[in-house]
């Protein structure tokens, strides 16, 4: 089948099966950008409400640039991969300073913005400006690898170049936005990762993977992520009607988010060990609840084990004086890490 015919088939399928999404059929590069960043590591059904709340609070580049980073992170809380939110904020400020608050139209300028790679630059260029740049995301990799029976690993340098060229050859230069939306939606709904409905696929007759029995094997990857295990011991410390939090300022997970005082170690502590810990050894009359809440949280490169200990004290020491002291009901005003959020849900 000729590239033009494949594109026409995808577009016809798209017109009959596409989902109605708030970032579709619009040409606002700002909102398209926000949606693309949210959907980088988030499923559509989860990202929808985040997108709507985010653009309601920050409806344009200027409002996002003028906001404090803590507020931006608060609106991002729960989505994970918080570097995305920090990059959004910084990029909005760059657009205000360098482009007078107007989102750039040039692909190279878009690609030069912080947090925007080749896929996102192509998506913005085609969806907002209908420019002929082919998008290649996970869905597109899957469709192309199966359609053409390509066993080149998609995470290899050779593979990235090969798939980019193939996507470019398939692109309908007259309707790039429509073509890009169609092939991405086709991968999301029809050519799904596991057990796709090949019998009712409009491209079944020309799909090499279907002919060769490779559908479940493609696409291929070379790298396997090495997972690091970490152990976090958190302390929910109450001093009368106050509690203590700290901000993660190091270049690590959850940078610039807030959490309760933490000791990272090679294992999780037991309740009986807390009173003897050097952080609290000079605090008299420390009361430790016997119940400690434990959680396991999986990130792309890390497996986190956490335990939260609840303490009540009547006096502070030098360690606590260096933390942020707030009223208990003020914690909702802060963007907190996912583990902290899980604990707060438990005790509420």
KAKACOR-V139920 format. One record per pair of residues at least 4 apart in sequence whose C-alpha atoms are under 8 Angstrom apart, sorted by sequence separation. I is the first residue (numbers start at 1). GAP is how many residues later the second one is. If there is no record, write none. Layout:
{{I	GAP} {I	GAP}}
This chain:
{{1	4} {2	4} {3	4} {4	4} {5	4} {6	4} {7	4} {8	4} {9	4} {10	4} {11	4} {12	4} {13	4} {14	4} {20	4} {28	4} {29	4} {30	4} {31	4} {32	4} {33	4} {34	4} {35	4} {36	4} {38	4} {39	4} {42	4} {43	4} {44	4} {45	4} {46	4} {47	4} {48	4} {49	4} {50	4} {51	4} {52	4} {53	4} {54	4} {55	4} {59	4} {60	4} {61	4} {62	4} {63	4} {67	4} {68	4} {69	4} {70	4} {71	4} {72	4} {73	4} {76	4} {81	4} {82	4} {83	4} {84	4} {85	4} {86	4} {87	4} {88	4} {89	4} {90	4} {91	4} {92	4} {93	4} {94	4} {95	4} {96	4} {97	4} {99	4} {105	4} {106	4} {107	4} {108	4} {109	4} {112	4} {116	4} {117	4} {118	4} {119	4} {120	4} {121	4} {122	4} {123	4} {124	4} {125	4} {126	4} {127	4} {136	4} {137	4} {138	4} {139	4} {140	4} {141	4} {142	4} {143	4} {144	4} {145	4} {146	4} {152	4} {155	4} {156	4} {157	4} {158	4} {159	4} {160	4} {161	4} {162	4} {163	4} {164	4} {165	4} {166	4} {167	4} {172	4} {175	4} {176	4} {177	4} {178	4} {179	4} {180	4} {181	4} {182	4} {183	4} {184	4} {185	4} {186	4} {187	4} {188	4} {192	4} {197	4} {200	4} {203	4} {207	4} {208	4} {209	4} {210	4} {214	4} {238	4} {239	4} {248	4} {251	4} {269	4} {270	4} {273	4} {276	4} {277	4} {278	4} {298	4} {299	4} {316	4} {317	4} {318	4} {319	4} {326	4} {327	4} {330	4} {336	4} {337	4} {338	4} {339	4} {340	4} {341	4} {342	4} {343	4} {344	4} {1	5} {27	5} {39	5} {42	5} {54	5} {55	5} {58	5} {59	5} {67	5} {94	5} {95	5} {96	5} {99	5} {104	5} {105	5} {111	5} {116	5} {123	5} {124	5} {125	5} {126	5} {135	5} {136	5} {144	5} {145	5} {154	5} {155	5} {171	5} {185	5} {186	5} {187	5} {191	5} {199	5} {209	5} {210	5} {238	5} {250	5} {269	5} {275	5} {276	5} {298	5} {299	5} {316	5} {326	5} {336	5} {26	6} {58	6} {76	6} {95	6} {96	6} {104	6} {110	6} {111	6} {125	6} {126	6} {144	6} {145	6} {152	6} {153	6} {154	6} {190	6} {191	6} {198	6} {204	6} {209	6} {237	6} {238	6} {248	6} {249	6} {250	6} {274	6} {275	6} {297	6} {298	6} {95	7} {111	7} {125	7} {126	7} {152	7} {172	7} {190	7} {191	7} {236	7} {237	7} {248	7} {249	7} {296	7} {297	7} {23	8} {39	8} {64	8} {95	8} {125	8} {126	8} {171	8} {236	8} {247	8} {248	8} {249	8} {296	8} {297	8} {23	9} {38	9} {73	9} {76	9} {92	9} {95	9} {111	9} {154	9} {171	9} {209	9} {247	9} {248	9} {296	9} {111	10} {123	10} {247	10} {248	10} {295	10} {296	10} {110	11} {122	11} {123	11} {190	11} {247	11} {248	11} {275	11} {294	11} {295	11} {23	12} {73	12} {122	12} {123	12} {198	12} {246	12} {247	12} {294	12} {295	12} {38	13} {72	13} {73	13} {122	13} {141	13} {245	13} {246	13} {275	13} {294	13} {72	14} {107	14} {245	14} {246	14} {274	14} {293	14} {294	14} {107	15} {120	15} {245	15} {246	15} {292	15} {293	15} {35	16} {119	16} {244	16} {245	16} {292	16} {293	16} {34	17} {69	17} {72	17} {119	17} {244	17} {271	17} {292	17} {107	18} {119	18} {291	18} {292	18} {94	19} {106	19} {144	19} {271	19} {291	19} {69	20} {105	20} {289	20} {34	21} {54	21} {195	21} {271	21} {288	21} {289	21} {53	22} {54	22} {91	22} {141	22} {144	22} {194	22} {288	22} {289	22} {91	23} {144	23} {193	23} {288	23} {31	24} {65	24} {90	24} {91	24} {105	24} {236	24} {287	24} {288	24} {50	25} {64	25} {65	25} {235	25} {236	25} {286	25} {287	25} {50	26} {65	26} {88	26} {234	26} {235	26} {286	26} {287	26} {65	27} {66	27} {87	27} {88	27} {136	27} {234	27} {235	27} {286	27} {31	28} {64	28} {65	28} {87	28} {136	28} {234	28} {285	28} {286	28} {31	29} {64	29} {233	29} {234	29} {284	29} {285	29} {30	30} {62	30} {134	30} {232	30} {233	30} {283	30} {30	31} {61	31} {62	31} {65	31} {84	31} {136	31} {232	31} {233	31} {284	31} {47	32} {61	32} {135	32} {232	32} {233	32} {283	32} {134	33} {231	33} {232	33} {283	33} {306	33} {61	34} {62	34} {134	34} {230	34} {231	34} {283	34} {61	35} {133	35} {230	35} {231	35} {232	35} {233	35} {282	35} {308	35} {230	36} {231	36} {232	36} {233	36} {42	37} {134	37} {230	37} {231	37} {268	37} {280	37} {133	38} {268	38} {269	38} {271	38} {62	39} {132	39} {268	39} {41	40} {61	40} {132	40} {143	40} {279	40} {38	41} {61	41} {132	41} {61	42} {131	42} {132	42} {134	42} {297	42} {132	43} {133	43} {140	43} {143	43} {132	44} {139	44} {140	44} {143	44} {295	44} {130	45} {131	45} {132	45} {135	45} {139	45} {142	45} {38	46} {130	46} {131	46} {134	46} {139	46} {37	47} {130	47} {137	47} {139	47} {140	47} {139	48} {143	48} {127	49} {139	49} {142	49} {126	50} {127	50} {293	50} {126	51} {127	51} {142	51} {139	52} {139	53} {34	54} {126	54} {147	56} {123	57} {149	58} {147	59} {148	59} {149	59} {147	60} {148	60} {149	60} {146	61} {147	61} {148	61} {146	62} {147	62} {261	62} {146	63} {149	63} {145	64} {146	64} {149	65} {154	65} {156	65} {153	66} {154	66} {155	66} {156	66} {151	67} {153	67} {154	67} {155	67} {146	68} {150	68} {151	68} {152	68} {153	68} {154	68} {155	68} {146	69} {149	69} {150	69} {151	69} {153	69} {146	72} {230	72} {232	72} {234	72} {236	72} {238	72} {240	72} {30	73} {145	73} {146	73} {227	73} {228	73} {229	73} {230	73} {231	73} {232	73} {233	73} {234	73} {235	73} {236	73} {237	73} {238	73} {239	73} {240	73} {29	74} {145	74} {227	74} {228	74} {229	74} {230	74} {231	74} {232	74} {233	74} {234	74} {235	74} {236	74} {237	74} {238	74} {239	74} {240	74} {225	75} {226	75} {227	75} {228	75} {229	75} {230	75} {231	75} {232	75} {233	75} {234	75} {235	75} {236	75} {237	75} {238	75} {239	75} {142	76} {225	76} {227	76} {229	76} {233	76} {235	76} {237	76} {239	76} {244	76} {258	76} {142	77} {239	77} {246	77} {257	77} {258	77} {259	77} {141	78} {245	78} {246	78} {257	78} {258	78} {259	78} {244	79} {245	79} {257	79} {258	79} {244	80} {245	80} {257	80} {260	80} {244	81} {245	81} {259	81} {243	82} {244	82} {37	83} {242	83} {243	83} {254	83} {36	84} {242	84} {243	84} {242	85} {243	85} {241	86} {242	86} {33	87} {36	87} {241	87} {33	91} {32	92} {29	95} {32	95} {32	96} {29	98} {29	99} {27	100} {28	100} {26	101} {27	101} {26	102} {27	102} {7	163} {6	164} {7	164} {18	164} {7	165} {3	166} {4	166} {3	167} {11	167} {14	167} {18	167} {3	168} {4	168} {11	168} {14	168} {10	169} {13	169} {11	171} {14	171} {82	171} {7	172} {10	172} {11	172} {14	172} {81	172} {82	172} {83	172} {10	173} {13	173} {81	173} {82	173} {10	176} {73	184} {70	186} {70	187} {13	189} {9	193} {9	194} {6	197} {1	205} {77	258} {80	258} {74	259} {77	259} {78	259} {74	260} {75	260} {77	260} {78	260} {74	261} {77	261} {73	262} {74	262} {71	263} {70	264} {71	264} {70	265}}
